[in-house]
Each structure stands twice: as structure tokens, then as C-alpha cells.
Amino acid sequence: MITHDINTFSNILVNLRDLRGELRNSSREIEEHRRIPLNIIERLRGIGIFGMCFPQSWGGAGLTSIEQILVLEELAQGDTATAWCAMIGCDSGIYSGFLEEKSAKEIFPHANLAVAGWIHPQGKAEIVDGGYIVTGKWRFASGSPHGDVISAGCFLYRNGNLVLDDNGKPLWRVMLARPADFLFSDTWFTTGLRGSGSQDYSTQGLFIPEQHAFNFSAPKRQGPLHKTPDAILRKMSGIPLGLARACLDYIYDVADDRTDRINDVKWRNSKRVQTAVANAENQLFITRNAVLTSVSTLWQALEADAAHDDITHWRVQSALSRRNAFQTARTIVSSLYDLQGGGSIYTHETPFDRALRDINTICQHAVAQEKVLQVCGDILLGGKVEDYFI
């Protein structure tokens, strides 16, 4: 049952906790069908998940980055793919703040529409009168089976020539259009995160009005969600943190029923199990607090319009803690997979087979790569922020 006054952080969390058990029970179906069932999508809409990044003046929840993390953490404890699609889908509210309000209302007539697509510039946008002619092929359209708006990153061309900025770097924009404007290819046969429906998609000669394209360096809305372009990434840590928590909670749930064959005692009394869960809890606690501290401090700095160097410092700390959340969650899930032992290999006996495949899959995202360390290290040593998404 969905509570009233849903567009508040506390009510969203309450409703998600009610949904968590249903997600766990549906996780096998979600993975096998390789998409989120429409009844669950409608539950998410009803709770206000896709509107959580829209301002309250639009009918959204206007959540902070910390609150977004906690929402996704809760969702990921139920099903990782659902949380991933929610994470992408709620970017609609952030994207709307990079458009003029009239244009944003054309694309997002209400605050509970889900976006899907890949913003990395893979397409070609030829500049014409009034807009762009777009051609290209993109991957990783998570949530595309239920997406209301599709995003597509494109390099800009004029008369067939790549357009460069004053520093000689290619200019690019994110194009927004309807799903019917693209051809989707069901290519999503993957190691993990199978339920996200992250299909390939393409278009040929599609006209996009100029006002339906944006870049992350020119926000139209003020505030911490739009002052720096990393806002779409800040919330991502909630997913690996929630997945790791779900795996730990499973161990607690079975501790009274399992016997440690090494020394013939209940898991709850096994020193081996006690040590393993304590180590995992310690890792998760430290990692989670690093995420919450860095993102919270960054948010405060953005709200206070702090000095550029201070904001940059906390953007770096946020990026580092985010990468660490993904990698540490992988370590935790792997260790608990090993602790569970032979039962882990059975796909429907424990959650560990899917959890290990999911965490390894999401760790292939750019935010979890070693490149993040190099870029952050460059900034810490005096370099400029040249990566939008740090």
C-alpha cells in the first residue's frame, strides 16, 4: 500500500521498504525476462522514484544527492537491476534542469517520467537550421523497455566537419527524443544485471530541435544538482552498497540454520563465520561512511557557493569514494560467496550467484575503473578538472 504525500524522502523510503520483499521474490523473473515487469515499474512511478530529482515545484521530490543514494541503496537490497534502472530513470529530473523551462516541459510534461539511454557521445549531430540531424548507434540503454524519454550523446558537425571548441576539443550535446524515434536491438545477453534491459539503439536522419538538446556546462536551473555535471553520478554508490548489505543480511538470516562442516557448529557460533561477517561489516561501514561524508560535504559546498578549489576537492573525494564503493562491494560479495561455499554455485538456491554476476557487471562502469584514480590523482597534484564526470 502506497502512503499519501509520497513526494517526501521519508515516505519514499517507507514505501520502498514495503516493496523490498516483492522485489526479492521477483528477482528471478526479472533476470529471466531481462527487463523489469511493468507492474513493478508502475509501483516505482507511484512511489515517486522517477520524479525524485525533479524539484518540488514540478511535483517531484527534490531529493538531495545523499537522499538519492539512500533510496537506491534500499532498492538494491531488493533487486540490483531494478535499482540500476531507477538510478538511470530518475536522471530525467536532472536533465530537465539543463533545458529552458518551456522546452523541459515539452520533453517532461510531468515529473514522473523515466529517461533511458547513453549520454556518451557516440552519434553524429549535423547542425542545421533550428536543430540537428542525428545519426548514430548507442549501447547500454538501461530501462529502455519502459523508458519515456531516450537520451543520446552526439558529437556536433557542421557541413560534415567536426565542430571544436576554443581549446580544440570536440563539442558534443545530449539529444532527447521519444522511444519511437529509435530502433532498439535486443542485444542484452550478459554476465549480470540481466534484468536492466540495457538494449542497443540507433537512428538515422532524426531531426532534433535545438531546444531539445543540452550540454552539462550550461545549466538553466540553479542548485547543487546542476552547479556541477557530476550530479548524475553521485547517487550511484547506493547500488553496490545496497547489494553488499543484502548479501550480509542473507548470511544473518541463515546463520541459525547452517552448520559449519569444518568444526560441526552452527554458523552463528563458528569463529570462521564470525570473523568473515565482522570483516565484511567493517569494510562496508568504512566504505559507506566515506561515500556519505564526501557527498554530503560536496552538497554543502555547492549550496554555500564555496570556492572552486573546495568544490573540486570534494568532487574528487566523492569520485574516489564512489569507485571504492563499487570495488569494496565486489570484495564483500566475493568473500561471502566463498563463505557460503558450494551452495553459492546454484543459481536458485542462494542469492550469491546472481549477486556476484551483478557486482562484476556494474563494476565495468566507468565510475569503477582505475582510470578514476589517475584522473583524481592528476587533480590532486594540481591538474585541472577536464573530465565532466569527476
N, C-alpha and C positions, 0 to 999 in steps of 0.2 A: 504494500500500500504506500503510495507516494504521499508525503506530508504536504501541507499547504505552505505557502510562502517559500517556494522551492529555490528562489534565486538568492539564497544566502549560503555562505560556506558551510555553516553548521548543519543546515537541512540537507544540503547535497551529500555531506558525509553520512548522515543518518540514513538517507535513502540508499546510498551505496552499500552500507553495511548490511542492509536488508537484501540487497541484490547479490552480495558476495557468494552466498551458498548456491544460488541459482547458476551463477557463472561457473562455479566449480563443477556442478552437476552437468553443465552444458559443454564443458571444455573439450570432451571427446568429440561431440557432434561438431563443434566449431572447427576443430582441427580436420576432421574427416571431410567436411563440406568446403573447407578452405575459404570461409567467409563467416562474418558474424550474422546470425539469424536476424531477420527483420524485427521479430518481436523484442529481441534484446536491444536493437538499435532504437526502437520506439521507446523502450524503457529509459535508455540513456537520454533521449530527447526530452522525455517527460521530467526527468530529474534535473535537466538543465546543463548536461555535460558539454554539449557542443556550443552552448552560449556562455561558458564560464569566462571567456576572455573578452567578451563584449562589455562595454560599460553599462552600468545600471540604467543610464538614460535611454539606452536602446532596448531595455528589457533583459539584458544579460546580468550575470552575477558580479562582474567586475572584480574577479579574484586576483589577488597578488600572486607573484611567482611562487612564493612559499606555499600558498594555499593550493595552487595548481599541482605542485609536487605531491602534496598530501592526498589530493584527490586521486591522482594517478597511482600513487602507492597503494591506496585502498583498492582500486580497480585491479591492479596487477596481482593482488593476493587472491583474486577470483580467477582471472584468466589473463595471460600476458598479451595475447593477440588483441583482445578487446581493449585493454589499456593502451596498446600501441595505436590502434585506430582512433581512440578517443584523443590521444595526445596530438595526432595529426589533425583530426577533425576540428578540434577547438581552435586551431590556428586561424580559423575564419575571423574571429574577433580581433586578432592581432592584425591580420591583413587589412581589415576594413579601415584601420587607423592610418594606413598609408595611401588611402584614396580620399579624394574630395568627398564630403558627406553625401552629396547628391548621387555621385557615382557609386559610392559604397552602398547606398540604399537600393540602387538598381541591381547590384550583384547580390546583396544580402538584405532582402526585404524584411526579414525578421531575424532575431538573434539566436536562433537555434538551428542554423544550417551548418552542415559539415562540409569541410573542404577536403580534397584529396589531391594527390599529385606530387610531382618532383620539381622543386624550385631551382635546382642546379641547372645552369644554362646548357641545355643540350639541343635546343631548337634554334631556328633561324627566323628572325623577325625583320622583314624588309619594311623600312619606313615609307609610308605613303600618306597622301592627304587624309587627315582625320584619324590615323591609326597605324596599324601594322598588318602585313600579310605574313601569317605564321605557317611554317612548315617544320616538322620535326618528329622525333620519336623519343619517348621518355620511358623510364622504368620506375619501379618502386611506388606505384600509386596506391599506397596502403589505404584501405577503406573505400576504394573506388566502386565496389558494388553498391554502396549506399551513399556515395558522395553526392552532394547537391551542387557543388562548385568544384571545378577542376583547375588546378594551377599548373603552369608550365613555364619553366625558365628558358629564356631565349637571349642569345647574343643579337645585338642590333646591327643591321646592314642598311646601307643607302646606295642605291644603284649597283647592288651586288658586292659592295665593298664593306668590310668590317669597320664599324664606327669605333674610334678610340677616344678616350678622354684626354685631358691635358697632360697626363703622365704617361701616355702611350699604352694604356691598358684598355682592353675591350669593354665597351659598355653593354650592360645587359638589363633586362627587365623581367618581372614575373607577370605573365599573362593570366587572366582569369576568364573562364568561359563555362558553358554548361556541358554536362557529360555527353549530350547528343552531338556536340561539335567534334568529338574524338572517336576514334576506333580503338576499342580495347581488345587486347590479346591475352588469353588466359595462359600465362606462362609461369604462374606461381606454384612451382613444384620444388619445394625447398627442404633444407635440413630442419628448420624450425620456424616458428611464428607463422605456421601454415594457415591459420585462420584469418590472417590480416587481409587476404585477397589483394595483395600488392601487385596488380597486373601491369603489364606494359601498355602503353597507349601512344597513339600517333594522330597526326592531322596533316592535311595538305592544302595549302592555299586558303587558310582560315583568316578572315578579317576580324581583327580585334580592335575596337575603338580605343583611341589613345587614353581615354579616361578609365579604361578597364585594365590598365597595366600600371605597375608601380615598381619603385626601387626602394631598397631599405635605407637609403641615405637621405630620403626626403619625406619624413613623417608629416601627416596632416593633423594628427591628434597628439596632444601633449601627455606627458606622464611616463613613468618607469617602463611601461610596456612598449613604448615607442621611441624613447630617447636614444637607445642603442639597439642594433639589429639582433642581438643575441637572445632577445626575449623568447623566441620560438624554441630555443634550446634549453633554457633554464629549467623548465619543468620536467625534462626527460629523465632526470635521475630517479624520479619516483618509481619508474617501471622496474629497473633492476633491484632497487631497494625493496619494493613490494614482493617481487619474485623470491628474493632471498628470505624474506620474512615468512612467506608461505611455506617454504621448504623447512625452515626451522620449526614452525608450528606443527607441521606434519610429524616431525620427529617427536615432539612433545605429546602429540595425540596418541602415538603408538607405543610410547615408552613403557607403559604398564603391560602391554600385550606381547611385546617382543622379548625373546630370551637371547642373551649373548652366548653363542655357542662356544666361544673361546673359554669362558670360565663358568658357564651354566648359571648365570644370574639374570634377573630381569634387567632390561636396558636401563631402567631408572636407577639401578644400583651398580651398574657397570662403570668402572673407572674409565674405561676406554671411551664409552659414550659420554660420560660426564665431561671428560676433557675435550672431546670433539665439539659438543654443543657450547661449552664455555668459550672456546676459541672462536667459534663462529659468531656467537653473540658479541664478543669483544670487537671483532672485525667489523661487524655490522653497525655497532654503536658508534665507533670512531668514524667510520665512513659516512654514516647518516648525519652525524653532527657536523662534519666538515661541510657537507652539502648545505645543510640548513643555515649554518653560520655564514658561509660565503655568500649565498644567495640573499639572505636577509640583510646582510651588511651592504651588498650591492644595491638592493632595493632602496635602503635608507639613503645611500649616497646619491642615487638618482633622484629621489624625492626632494632631497635638500639642495639639488643642483650643485653638488660638490665639484671640487676642482677636477679637471680632466685626468690628471695623474692618479687621483684617488679612485675615480671610477674605473680607470684602466686596470689598476691594481686588483680591484675586486672582481672585475671581469675575468682576469687571469685566474684568480683563486677559484672562481666559480667554474671555469672551464676545467681546471685541474681536478677539482673535487668531483665534477661530473664524470670525467674519464675514469677516475678512481672508483666511483660507484659502480660503473659497468664491470670493470676488471675485478674488483673485490667481490662483487656478487657472483661472478663466474667462479672465483676461487671457493666461495662458500658453497655454492650449489654442487660443485665438483667434489668437495670434501664430504658433503652429506650424501651424495650419490655413492661414494665409496663406503661410507659408514653403513648405509642401508645394505650394501653388499649385493648378492645375487638377485634379490628381488627387484633391484633398480632396472635390470635389463628388460623386464616385462612391461610392455607398453601400457597395459591397463591395470597393473597390479599396484603400482605406486605412482606418484606424480613426477618421479625423478627423471624418467626417460624424456618426457616432454620438456621438463624444466631445463635439463641440460642442453637439449637441442635449441630451445628458445633462447637461453642466455648466450650460447655460442653464436646464434644468428644475430641477435641485437648487438653483440659486441663487434660485428663487422661494420656498424655505422661509423661515420666519420668522427663522431664525438668520442669514440672509444679507442681511436687509433694512436699509435706512438707519435704520429705527426703533431698531435696536440701538444705533446711535451716539447717538441722542438720549437714550435711557434711561440708557446708561452715562455720558454727559456730565452728566446730572442728578445721578447718584450721585456722580460725581467732584467736583461742585460743592456737595456737602453734602446732597443729597436722600436719601430712604430707598429701600431696595430694595422696590419694590412689585410687581415682575414676578417671579413664581416662577422663571422660567427664564432669569434672568441670573446 
